[in-house]
Amino acid sequence: MTCHVLHAGDGYQYLTRQVASGDVQRSAHDPLVAYYTVEGNPPGQWVGSGIADLDVSGIVSEEQMLALFGEGLRPDANAFIAERVAAGMSFEKARGQARLGRRFAQYDNEIPLVRDAAAAYAAFEREHHRRPSVVERRRLKEDIAQAHLSGHGSCLAITAEAIKKYIADELGRARHAVAGFDLVFSPVKSVSLLWALGGHEIRAAVEEIHEAAWRRALVYGEQVAAFTRMGAGGIAQVPSKGFVAVAFVHRDSRAGDPDLHTHVTVANRVMGEDGRWRTLDSKQLHAAAVSMSEVYNSTVEQGIVDRFGAEFVDVPKGPGKRAVREIAGMPLEWIRGFSRRRTQVEAGYDELVRDYVRRHGHTPPRTVQIQLAQQATLATRPTKSALRTLADQIADWTHHAHELLPGASIPDVIAGCLHRQTASLEYDPERVAAAVVDVVSANRATWNIFHIRAEAHRQLRPVDFAGAEERMAAVETVARLALDRDSVLLDVEVEPVPSLLQRPDGESVFIRHGSQRYTSEQILAAEQRLVDAAQTAAGPVVSRFARDLAIRRFETSNRKKVRLNPGQHALVEHFVSSGLFLAVGIGPPGTGKSTAMRAVREAWQSTGGRVLGFAPSAVAASVLGDELGVRANTIHSLLLAHALGVDLDIQRGDMLLVDEAGMADTRSLDGVRAIAAEHGAVVRLLGDHRQLSAVEAGGALRLIYHDTGGVELTDVRRFADPAEAAAVLQFRVGDKQALRFYADNGRLVGGVRAVALDRLYADWKADVAAGRTSIMMSDSTDVARELSARAQAERRATGVAELGGVDLHDGTHAGVGDRVVTRKNRRQLTVLGGRDYVKNGDLWEVEKRHTDGRLTVRHVQHRGRRTLPAWYVAEWVELGYAATVHRSQGMTVDTARAFLTIAATREAALVALSRGVHGNYAYLDTETVLHPDEPTILPGDLFYRYREATPAIRALAAILAREGAELSATETLRQALADLELLSRLVPEYDYGLDVHRGPHAAEQAEQWIGDAFPHPRGEVDADDVITDDAWPALRALLHKINDAGRDPVDLLRERAAKREFASDPRNPARSAAKVLHYRLADDLPYPPDGVGRPDLLPGWVSSPPIPDLDRPDLDPDRSELAGWLRARAHRIADRVRDLGEHAAHNPPVWVAGLGDLPHDPVAREVWIRRAGHVAAYRERWQVPDSNPALLPPCDRGEQGRARAWVAHYLAQHPVPEPLVDDQLAARTSQVRSRLDALKIRIARPTNPATDHEPSPSEEPAPETTPAAGQDLDIGL
């Protein structure tokens, strides 16, 4: 299952336009004929528990889709509005009541068509007192488009096609709100092939299984993801009544391959348990998406096995990818062949886009993109009709199946896949739970329930259960065992919240469902052992003299006469002279880690010990061994040999040097530590925690460095341009200043994906032609493969590489003259007489292709030759002209050119932008281009898919802000502890609790205030808009605070609404009237006075807790419980203010300079701490970073502006008093006290001639502070 965003407006049309013309239904007398002969896909169906509140069911109409997904209204909005208008309600009021929650966000689209169309719709509604239909909206839009085109002065005839083109192009530039989420459920390819080629009975059964599977996944999704949020910043997550969704079944992929799949489009609106419509918590939906997908996959597989007796087997999908379970017996030729057509369509489409840009100099408009996509499709699958019948599709698929497997009988092949004798695996819940945690913990340091459930589904898939319910129950049993028995909860158990702040299941509304993080005792223990090892003395210590001698010897003996810089000197000293069992060195890209390590080897050998190299990958180990001239191997091979009892040849005093340690997982590093301890060796970790980290559970290098220290190199030497070196260091820590270097120096290339790749390839070719070493890379495996295929095509065209080749696992081919990369270590495949072997990441030139699929290859660097077996070639060889960023880490070339996708992380970009000595270039997809996997029939004038076009620098800025490094389990636990006390969490929770404490009638009272203030629905402020807005809870709380302070909320609402217009253009009203009103009213709320029940140091911008009702035994116990919690929370907030002030005194951040120096006088010091505490509390509540030096950065927005004003007033009213004693006297007093205490200890200590000695000058009291004999010292204390 995949999850994509659906935008408001006409975005839903890509689903409805593929439905059979006129919503043709199967008639009662010929259902089978209609099934096969009707053009297009079946109509959509209403699904989800939430539809019960909307009184819709059955088939979805286009008018309903327009209402719900286009405008955010009830699907039956037309009938709903008409009924109320007939009863005397105004159209505007009725339309407001038909809206599901707040209006869709309105963006400032400066697009004439969008603006004028909105005005035309509004005028239509005013005139007709109803909404325009889909057809009427289309006509209005076409009339506006024709007027616009006429106004352009074109002398050409304005054809219907020209109007459609104009509309599509204009809508393609518009920005709209998120209207829903498209969940696409699709089985593995072999199931789609069984459906496509298996005949009618099998086809019908597969469809039933598929539908049952996605429906079960949807029910599960409602249980774990159908939430909404309330309170400031959505602080509280509350349940809803379920999804409102539509389901559309599609039969083929964009390329025309068989692809049975269902689009379940979930509306971005859910009804809360209080009966109000709110926005769906989309973050929760995305968090649960993978486990929803696994529910679907498990249900499909069980259905196929139960119904047909089929067997599923793991089919490898290439390096770094998990195997996919396909139906046993389904030919790989079909699975791959029916998947390659899409690749052909994409390649053809990209080439058409490139050609258009070359000829016109700009991105093709939307209509042209549609034409190019259809042209690319027709080139591989000729057809007379865009909407096709299932009978036509089956005929095409059958023909193609014969082409892929000539001579085979399709019925016989299908029959061979069914009714197989399979042995069911035994189900042991405890064993499976342990396996689940073992797999999950090997891939991440921390996990949540969704990770565990997803893996439990995968582990239990081969087990035969009586039914889907029994499978789901088993998954839950395994998940609970995995979490309760085999995992450790990292989220700190907070105090229980009152019942009024709990969801029905007893969970706190302040905890996101399923967000609790877990780890294993093994990972926590491994992390602790590594930290302890870095603080343990062990091993030889090289003296300063021997170290300096070794460094001089190294500097004079190396060919380039390289001299170590101070940082490298410090790293060598730390590694050879610290005397630690484990030591860490951090080296950003290009800082000379390898040079320093050669000096380390020279110095360490003076102790008689050896340096043994290890790395996470075989290639990295090989590079390390070559650079240092030492024996080097992979960490995995070391651990495996140790586990098998092999003699490791590790001696006491040896140094185990782990390079690229940031890419090693925690358990592996702990294994190296254990082996070193067993053999009396020491461990040295070298790497960079800010570059790409371990694919498995990582974060250990960062943890050790932060907890125990180490040496970090900062002098970047790799780059020819010093400015680039500075930019890399800035980029590494997320400093936006780095972006300017890349923008100003022509290092960024943005544009259409296909064109950006064209530019990258052309630039790389120019590098190679000029004799420079250059690398093409990407964070995407698919892009790296595409670039490699392009290089191969050119080599073939020039005769450098042969036209034929052996099939590779990713759909490409390799023949003589090609450059390939091996992707799996195989020690049995030796090279150079056994001195080396075939490794993951090795590059080779193909010298000979054998008829049985073997390849004879020669290593690009050491020139060793090896014949690779056919089985290895088929699964573990890829084209090697371009590389992934992961595989590029550690390389150094003249120029580096990387295509970075929108999903790239800062760590990946850092590696990509630091490989080249003379230049590093980023190529970014920054323009909207139609994806070729869109539906066969695109809705032309009504379809668009918005993605904001951004300049290359903004695309790189987004990558810069996206950290991908995983925290260690220990750091996650610390973060959870720290988050408990943050005012950015405590205060919103407290405010939400206060709102709940006011009781259910408080909401009705606030709505009455709004209704009284704004009685006219056609006025500038619509009361319905306000109370359905996501910002309404915050405004409602503010109105109650104003009322509690003795002011009239209705009068204030009217005054502030009249203060100025909400928007100068009535066609573009304020996006959120509730937010605007909240902003304008915030200044009217007086600060609460100090009084009964208000803790000292509770900031004035925080409301007072409820006063205890000691004489009210009849008070609601739940409300009384909540009041007690609120009072305790108020004290906790006040305590936090004190803690922040003390912290600022002891660890002053830069902004503390605005408060002046910390006084010595106790009274003045206390005032200073209180002032600092209030400033720090304000900054923490609104997350002003400590790096911002301004004491109170400017802000006049609503609550934050009000809080800032209070803090500024507090500082003015509470200056630091003049000290009661002189600061110098206070300091001297402190010194005298210390010396008196020392004297008392000396006098009280018994005399021991063997150990006593005369005090040194520094120990003897100064004459002016020594009291005379028999005289007390009086300093006025």
Secondary structure, DSSP 8 states (H G I E B T S, - for coil): -EEEEEESSSTTHHHHTTB-GGG----TT-HHHHHHHSSSB---EEESGGGGGTT--SB--HHHHIIIIIHSB-TTHHHHHHHHHHTT--HHHHHHHHB-SS---------HHHHHHHHHHHHHHHHHSS---HHHHHHHHHHHHHHHHHHTT--S---HHHHHHHHHHHHTT----EEEEEEEE---HHHHHHHHHS-HHHHHHHHHHHHHHHHHHHHHHHHHH-EEEESGGG-EEEEBS---EEEEEEEE-TTS-EEEEEEEEEESEEEBTTS-EEEB-HHHHHHHHHHHHHHHHHHHHHHHHHHH---EEEE--STTS--EEEETTS-HHHHHHHHHHHHHHHHHHHHHHHHHHHHHSS---HHHHHHHHHHHHHHHS--S-SS--HHHHHHHHHHHHHHHSTT--HHHHHHHHSS---------HHHHHHHHHHHHHHH-S-B-HHHHHHHHHHHHTTS--SSHHHHHHHHHHHHHHHHHTT-EE-S-------GGGB-TTS-BTTS-TT---EE-HHHHHHHHHHHHHTT-B-S----HHHHHHHHHHHHHHSTT-----HHHHHHHHHHHHS-BSEEEEE--TTS-HHHHHHHHHHHHGGGT--EEEEESSHHHHHHHHHHHTS-EEEHHHHHHHHHTT------TT-EEEESSGGGS-HHHHHHHHHHHHHHT-EEEEEE-TTS---SSS--HHHHHHHHH--EE-----S-SSHHHHHHHHHHHTT-THHHHHHHHTT-EEEE-HHHHHHHHHHHHHHHHHTT--EEEEES-HHHHHHHHHHHHHHHHHTTSS-S--EE-TTS-EE-TT-EEEE-S-EEEEEEGGGTEEE-TT-EEEEEEE-TTS-EEEEETTT--EEEE-HHHHHHHEEE-SEEEHHHHTT--EEEEEEEE-TT--HHHHHHHTTSEEEEEEEEEE-S----TTS-SS--GGG---------HHHHHHHHHT-------HHHHHHHHHHHHT-HHHHHHHHHHHHHHHT-HHHHHHHHHHHHHH---TTSSS-HHHHHTSTTHHHHHHHHHHHHHTT--HHHHHHHHHTSS-S-S-TTS--S-HHHHHHHHHGGGS----S-TT--TT--TTS-------TT-TTS-HHHHHHHHHHHHHHHHHHHHHHHHHHHHHHS--GGGGGG----SSHHHHHHHHHHHHHHHHHHHHTT--TT---SS----SHHHHHHHHHHHHHHHHS-----SS-HHHHHHHHHHHHHHHHHHHHHHS---TTT-----TTTS--GGGS--TT-------
